[in-house]
């Protein structure tokens, strides 16, 4: 496999990177499969920091056709459904016009929510894996929004949700968006509050898909650099996402200023690493001393990170997940099979490792109230 190597800061273009930490032999796909474990690909996940800005970026990138060979994002759960509804409302409030292009719409939930406000909108999605787009009103372009993408159609607004953090070069991505917009047209998007996520030690912050630490100061620097004025900004969840509504204006006459967050972001990242190394030591003690069965929730990056940090999986019975498309499959990079948490019904006292960030309370509440009230969560 031909990896893409980043040896320069994406912000400055200089070879001013300092190595922070490497997770060895990490699974390159964060979904579930029904193929043999021998087919799984693993690679070193090496993180560097730009000394001049504090921008954290992954050094070795996985080719996109390998990383996204299948769709794994269903958006299951109330938090995600509320997010889509809130973003659709934010979008409508910022008057996006009648012709919208959505980049990376893995499903049609945002579009369908928006159509409740405006049923006459013309909505186009460009997406490499569009199998979950079912709304017949939506035009689908199967492909990547990259330097090869082109269209003669004119759009009033370009929209994307939780795509920005997936881009391999966020500066080129924003620059490319400008080519499809005229002055006064809009660019409205949502992405994770990554700085808050890292402060809360959420493992879905940085990985082979989220290869850059896109904080709000860095995002706003990029927007200004490529001629976008911020019209509105809102937060969703605690912490989950930030919504930006922007308008294309003339390019700035001088380079925007980005302060150096090197010391702050390095300390934050290393605190995240040490937190999980210590957590896994504690979890392994609990696993080794447990007389009852042990399960782990999250057939996703949450579990892969814990295993990557050294979690002992020998006594783990199953991975639990609410996604119907994952049940009965195997978590990529592991030998662990996935089942619905409904299998806990009637099992009495069992232990569940639950480290799913902002989704913890929603998951815990559902299991205790609807499946098994004797579950102990670690």
QUILIN-V296925 format. One record per helix or strand of 3 or more residues. SS is the DSSP state (a for helix, b for strand). FROM is the first residue (numbers start at 0). LEN is the number of residues. If there is no record, write none. Layout:
BEGIN
SS;FROM;LEN / SS;FROM;LEN
END
This chain:
BEGIN
b;16;11 / a;36;3 / b;41;9 / b;55;3 / a;63;4 / a;77;16 / b;98;5 / a;108;7 / b;121;6 / b;137;5 / b;156;5 / a;163;3 / a;169;9 / b;185;7 / a;193;6 / a;215;10 / b;227;9 / b;240;8 / a;261;28 / b;293;4 / a;300;8 / b;315;5 / b;336;3 / a;340;4 / b;350;3 / a;356;14
END
